[in-house]
Amino acid sequence: MIGERLVIARKSAGLSLRDLEQEIGKAVTFQAIQKYEANEAMPSSSVLRGLARALGVTERYLLNPRQIDITGVQFRPGIDGSAKQLGSLKAQLLSAIEKYIDVEELVPGADINWVQPSGFPYPIVRMEDVELAAARLRAAWNLGSQPISDLPELLEERGIKVISLKLDPKVSAILCTVQRGNHPPMPLIAVNVDAQGEYQRFGLVCELAHLVLDFESIREAESVCERFARAFLMLHDVFISAIGKARKLLPMGELFRLKAMFGVAVVQIVHRCADLGIINTEEKRRLFTIFADKGWTKSPYREPFSNRCQRPSRFERLCLRAFAEDLVSESRVAELLGVSTRELGRYYDEMLGGPA
């Protein structure tokens, strides 16, 4: 039955029942659509085609029997969001992960399960424990101590799905869990496609913190996650080596050089200096007064010299691999990627540097 998928697709498109009735040219009434969503009736083949076209999905998607759900979707503190907005976000997440699962099932050995590293979730009792947690996670994943260039790739190699999505400007990333039958729970992070690269990077690691830390013994989980993100992206010894153990002043030019080195916003670099006692409260206040005057401390957080966007590419690579190995038709891979078959050759060249 198509009920649940029809609801997901309609909410993802931001349409009400009456809106959808109009979009399909009143081929059926909104009351009939409501019955389809409740699995009390099935649309005819012509109505099904019209619904799929209006919702920007395929008939195959609407008829797919796979059972899948998203849990843990919630707006972070300080983000205003209605139940309708939350429902729309969940629908978009489900739609995206559905395609991801489709292509993983096509490519042999492509499914990677998330497994907690040994010693994690790491218990946080004091804020200072975050430093050790960040260092131990880097060690567990054999990351060394240097800055990490491609965070989506790092996370996806370890079983965390990453997708790009348009989110509230105040949100750079959001974490949820995909539940699929008897399969292990699948962490999914949506990164805001409109955020600057440094904020995408920071948001991804903040959401990672929700996965790998145990907050039971400490409050202010969001502050802990932000401290973890700073410690993970600017590892203690490397950061001290780059900036020194104690500073009276931090020139703006130096802050931007550090931003280029670590891929982190200057606002977070100053927070990191304060975390480690490198600067005093007066210098932090001076710098944040400058940042506030320039508008860097408020949404949409537009700092100069932005880092490159953190664009997850694994899903696209799997789609193109399935196409190259004749595991999927040209029309199907174009459908998965959301492009026309005419555009597929150019898309292939851009992603893989070779002819389709």
For each residue, the residues with C-beta under 8 A, 3 or more apart:
1: 4 39 42
2: 5 6 36 39 42 43 48 62 63
3: 6 7 36 37 38 39
4: 1 7 8
5: 2 8 9 61 62 63 64
6: 2 3 9 10 33 36 37 51 55 62
7: 3 4 10 11 37 91
8: 4 5 11 12 90 91 94 95
9: 5 6 12 13 55 56 57 61 62 91 95
10: 6 7 13 15 17 20 37 55 91
11: 7 8 14 15 87 88 90 91
12: 8 9 55 88 91 92 94 95
13: 9 10 54 55 56
14: 11 88
15: 10 11 19 20 23 54 55
16: 19 20
17: 10 20 21 30 33 34
18: 21 22 30
19: 15 16 22 23
20: 10 15 16 17 23 24 30 33 51 54 55
21: 17 18 24 26 28 29 30 33
22: 18 19 25 26
23: 15 19 20 54 55
24: 20 21 27 28 47 50 51 53 54
25: 22 50
26: 21 22 29
27: 24 46 47 50
28: 21 24 32 33 43 47
29: 21 26 32 33
30: 17 18 20 21 33 34
31: 34 35
32: 28 29 35 36 41 43
33: 6 17 20 21 28 29 30 36 37 51
34: 17 30 31 37 38
35: 31 32 38 40 41
36: 2 3 6 32 33 39 40 41 42 43 51
37: 3 6 7 10 33 34
38: 3 34 35
39: 1 2 3 36
40: 35 36
41: 32 35 36
42: 1 2 36
43: 2 28 32 36 47 48 51
44: 47 48
45: 48 49
46: 27 49 50
47: 24 27 28 43 44 50 51
48: 2 43 44 45 51 52 59 62 63
49: 45 46 52 53 59
50: 24 25 27 46 47 53 54
51: 6 20 24 33 36 43 47 48 54 55 62
52: 48 49 55 57 58 59 61 62
53: 24 49 50 56
54: 13 15 20 23 24 50 51
55: 6 9 10 12 13 15 20 23 51 52
56: 9 13 53
57: 9 52 61 62 95
58: 52 61 62 335
59: 48 49 52 62 63
60: 63 64
61: 5 9 52 57 58 64 98
62: 2 5 6 9 48 51 52 57 58 59
63: 2 5 48 59 60
64: 5 60 61 98
65:
66: 98 101 180 181
67: 180 181
68: 94 97 98 101 178 179 180 181
69: 94 178 179 180
70: 73 90 93 94 97 176 177 178 179 188
71: 176 177 179
72: 175 176 177
73: 70 86 89 90 93 174 176
74: 86
75: 79 80 81 86 168 171 174
76: 79 171 174 222
77: 222
78: 170
79: 75 76 168 170 171
80: 75
81: 75 85 86 89 168
82: 85 86
83: 86 87
84: 87 88
85: 81 82 88 89
86: 73 74 75 81 82 83 89 90
87: 11 83 84 90 91
88: 11 12 14 84 85 91 92
89: 73 81 85 86 92 93 167 174
90: 8 11 70 73 86 87 93 94 176
91: 7 8 9 10 11 12 87 88 94 95
92: 12 88 89 95 96 165
93: 70 73 89 90 96 97 163 165 176 188 190
94: 8 12 68 69 70 90 91 97 98
95: 8 9 12 57 91 92 98 99
96: 92 93 99 100 163 165 190
97: 68 70 93 94 100 101 161 163 178 186 188
98: 61 64 66 68 94 95 101 102
99: 95 96 102 103 315 336
100: 96 97 103 104 161 163 315
101: 66 68 97 98 104 105 180
102: 98 99 105 106 336
103: 99 100 106 107 110 315 318 319 322 328 336
104: 100 101 107 110 111 318
105: 101 102 111
106: 102 103 110 318 322 327 328
107: 103 104 110 318 321 322 325 327
108:
109:
110: 103 104 106 107 318
111: 104 105
112: 156 157 158 159
113: 159 184 186
114: 158 159 160 184 185 186 187 211
115: 158 159
116: 120 121 211 212
117: 120 137 140 141 212
118: 140
119: 122 136 140
120: 116 117 136 137 140 212 213
121: 116 211 212 213 214
122: 119 129 132 133 136 137 212 213 214
123: 129 214 216 217
124: 127 129 130 133 213 214 215 217 218 224
125: 129 217 218
126: 129 218
127: 124 130 218 223 224 227
128: 131 132
129: 122 123 124 125 126 132 133
130: 124 127 133 134 213 224 227 228 231
131: 128 134 135 231 236
132: 122 128 129 135 136
133: 122 124 129 130 136 137 212 213 228 231
134: 130 131 137 138 228 231 232 235
135: 131 132 138 139 231 235 236
136: 119 120 122 132 133 139 140
137: 117 120 122 133 134 140 141 212 232
138: 134 135 141 143 144 145 232 235
139: 135 136 142 143
140: 117 118 119 120 136 137
141: 117 137 138 154 158
142: 139
143: 138 139 148 154
144: 138
145: 138 235 237 238
146: 238
147: 233 238 261 262 263
148: 143 151 154 233 263
149: 263
150: 153 154 310
151: 148 154 155 200 201 204 205 310
152: 155 156 162 191 204 310 311 312 313 314
153: 150 156 157 312 313 314
154: 141 143 148 150 151 157 158
155: 151 152 158 160 162 189 204 208
156: 112 152 153 159 160 161 162 312 314
157: 112 153 154
158: 112 114 115 141 154 155
159: 112 113 114 115 156 186 187
160: 114 155 156 187 188 189 208 211
161: 97 100 156 178 186 187 188 189
162: 152 155 156 188 189 190 191 204 312 314
163: 93 96 97 100 188 189 190 191 312 315
164: 190 191 192 193 311 312
165: 92 93 96 190 191 192 193
166: 192 193 194
167: 89 171 172 173 174 190 192 193 194 195
168: 75 79 81 171 192
169: 192 194 195 299 300
170: 78 79 299 300
171: 75 76 79 167 168 174 192 203
172: 167 191 192 195 199 200 202 203 204 206 301
173: 167 189 190 191 192 200 203 204 206 207
174: 73 75 76 89 167 171 189 190 207
175: 72 187 188 189 207 210 211
176: 70 71 72 73 90 93 187 188 190
177: 70 71 72 185 186 187 188
178: 68 69 70 97 161 185 186 187 188
179: 68 69 70 71 185 186
180: 66 67 68 69 101 183 186
181: 66 67 68
182:
183: 180 186
184: 113 114
185: 114 177 178 179
186: 97 113 114 159 161 177 178 179 180 183
187: 114 159 160 161 175 176 177 178 211
188: 70 93 97 160 161 162 163 175 176 177 178
189: 155 160 161 162 163 173 174 175 204 207 208
190: 93 96 162 163 164 165 167 173 174 176
191: 152 162 163 164 165 172 173 195 200 203 204 310 312
192: 164 165 166 167 168 169 171 172 173 195 199 200 203
193: 164 165 166 167 309
194: 166 167 169 300
195: 167 169 172 191 192 199 200 203 300 301
196: 199 200 265 301 302 303 306 307 309
197: 200 201 263 306 307 308 309 310
198: 201 202 259 263 264 265 268 303 306 307
199: 172 192 195 196 202 203 265 301
200: 151 172 173 191 192 195 196 197 203 204 309 310
201: 151 197 198 204 205 233 263 264 307 310
202: 172 198 199 205 206 226 229 233 264 265 268
203: 171 172 173 191 192 195 199 200 206 207
204: 151 152 155 162 172 173 189 191 200 201 207 208 310
205: 151 201 202 208 209 228 229 232 233
206: 172 173 202 203 209 210 222 225 226 228 229
207: 173 174 175 189 203 204 210 211 225
208: 155 160 189 204 205 211 212 229 232
209: 205 206 212 213 224 225 228 229 232
210: 175 206 207 213 221 225
211: 114 116 121 160 175 187 207 208
212: 116 117 120 121 122 133 137 208 209
213: 120 121 122 124 130 133 209 210 224 225 228
214: 121 122 123 124 217
215: 124 218 221 224
216: 123
217: 123 124 125 214
218: 124 125 126 127 215 221 224
219:
220: 223 224
221: 210 215 218 224 225
222: 76 77 206 225 226
223: 127 220 226 227
224: 124 127 130 209 213 215 218 220 221 227 228
225: 206 207 209 210 213 221 222 228 229
226: 202 206 222 223 229 230 268 271
227: 127 130 223 224 230 231 275
228: 130 133 134 205 206 209 213 224 225 231 232
229: 202 205 206 208 209 225 226 232 233 268
230: 226 227 233 234 264 268 271 272 275
231: 130 131 133 134 135 227 228 234 235 236 272 275
232: 134 137 138 205 208 209 228 229 235
233: 147 148 201 202 205 229 230 262 263 264 268
234: 230 231 238 239 262 264 269 272
235: 134 135 138 145 231 232 238 239
236: 131 135 231 239 240 276
237: 145 240 241
238: 145 146 147 234 235 241 242
239: 234 235 236 242 243 262 272 276
240: 236 237 243 244 245 276 278
241: 237 238
242: 238 239 258 261
243: 239 240 247 250 254 258 273 278
244: 240 247 278
245: 240 278
246: 277 278
247: 243 244 250 273 278 279 283
248: 279 283
249: 283
250: 243 247 254 255 270 273 279 283 287
251: 254 255
252: 255 256 266 290
253: 256 257
254: 243 250 251 257 258
255: 250 251 252 258 259 266 269 270 287
256: 252 253 259 260 266 304 305
257: 253 254 260 261
258: 242 243 254 255 261 262 264 266 269
259: 198 255 256 262 263 264 265 266 269 303 305 307
260: 256 257 263 305 307
261: 147 242 257 258
262: 147 233 234 239 258 259 269
263: 147 148 149 197 198 201 233 259 260 307
264: 198 201 202 230 233 234 258 259 268 269 272
265: 196 198 199 202 259 268 269 296 301 303
266: 252 255 256 258 259 269 270 291 296 303
267: 270 271 288 291 296 297 301 303
268: 198 202 226 229 230 233 264 265 271 272
269: 234 255 258 259 262 264 265 266 272 273
270: 250 255 266 267 273 274 279 284 287 288 291
271: 226 230 267 268 274 275
272: 230 231 234 239 264 268 269 275 276 278
273: 243 247 250 269 270 276 278 279 284
274: 270 271 277 278 279 281 284
275: 227 230 231 271 272
276: 236 239 240 272 273
277: 246 274
278: 240 243 244 245 246 247 272 273 274
279: 247 248 250 270 273 274 283 284
280: 283 284
281: 274 284 285
282: 285 286
283: 247 248 249 250 279 280 286 287
284: 270 273 274 279 280 281 287 288
285: 281 282 288 289
286: 282 283 289 290
287: 250 255 270 283 284 290 291
288: 267 270 284 285 291 292 297
289: 285 286 292 293
290: 252 286 287 293 294
291: 266 267 270 287 288 294 296 297
292: 288 289 295 296 297 298
293: 289 290
294: 290 291
295: 292 298 302
296: 265 266 267 291 292 301 302 303
297: 267 288 291 292 301
298: 292 295 301
299: 169 170
300: 169 170 194 195
301: 172 195 196 199 265 267 296 297 298
302: 196 295 296 306
303: 196 198 259 265 266 267 296 306
304: 256
305: 256 259 260
306: 196 197 198 302 303
307: 196 197 198 201 259 260 263
308: 197
309: 193 196 197 200
310: 150 151 152 191 197 200 201 204
311: 152 164
312: 152 153 156 162 163 164 191 315
313: 152 153 316 317 351
314: 152 153 156 162 317 318
315: 99 100 103 163 312 318 319
316: 313 319 320 337 351
317: 313 314 320 321 351 352
318: 103 104 106 107 110 314 315 321 322
319: 103 315 316 322 323 328 333 336 337
320: 316 317 323 324 333 347 348 351 352
321: 107 317 318 324 325 327
322: 103 106 107 318 319 325 327 328 333
323: 319 320 326 327 328 330 333 344 348 356
324: 320 321 352
325: 107 321 322
326: 323
327: 106 107 321 322 323
328: 103 106 319 322 323 332 333 336
329: 332 333
330: 323 333 334 341 344
331: 334 335 341
332: 328 329 335 336
333: 319 320 322 323 328 329 330 336 337 344
334: 330 331 337 339 340 341 343 344
335: 58 331 332 338
336: 99 102 103 319 328 332 333
337: 316 319 333 334 344 347
338: 335
339: 334 343 344 347
340: 334 343 344
341: 330 331 334 344
342: 345
343: 334 339 340 346 347
344: 323 330 333 334 337 339 340 341 347 348 356
345: 342 348 349 355 356
346: 343 349 350
347: 320 337 339 343 344 350 351 356
348: 320 323 344 345 351 352 354 355 356
349: 345 346 352 353 354 355 356
350: 346 347
351: 313 316 317 320 347 348
352: 317 320 324 348 349
353: 349
354: 348 349
355: 345 348 349
356: 323 344 345 347 348 349
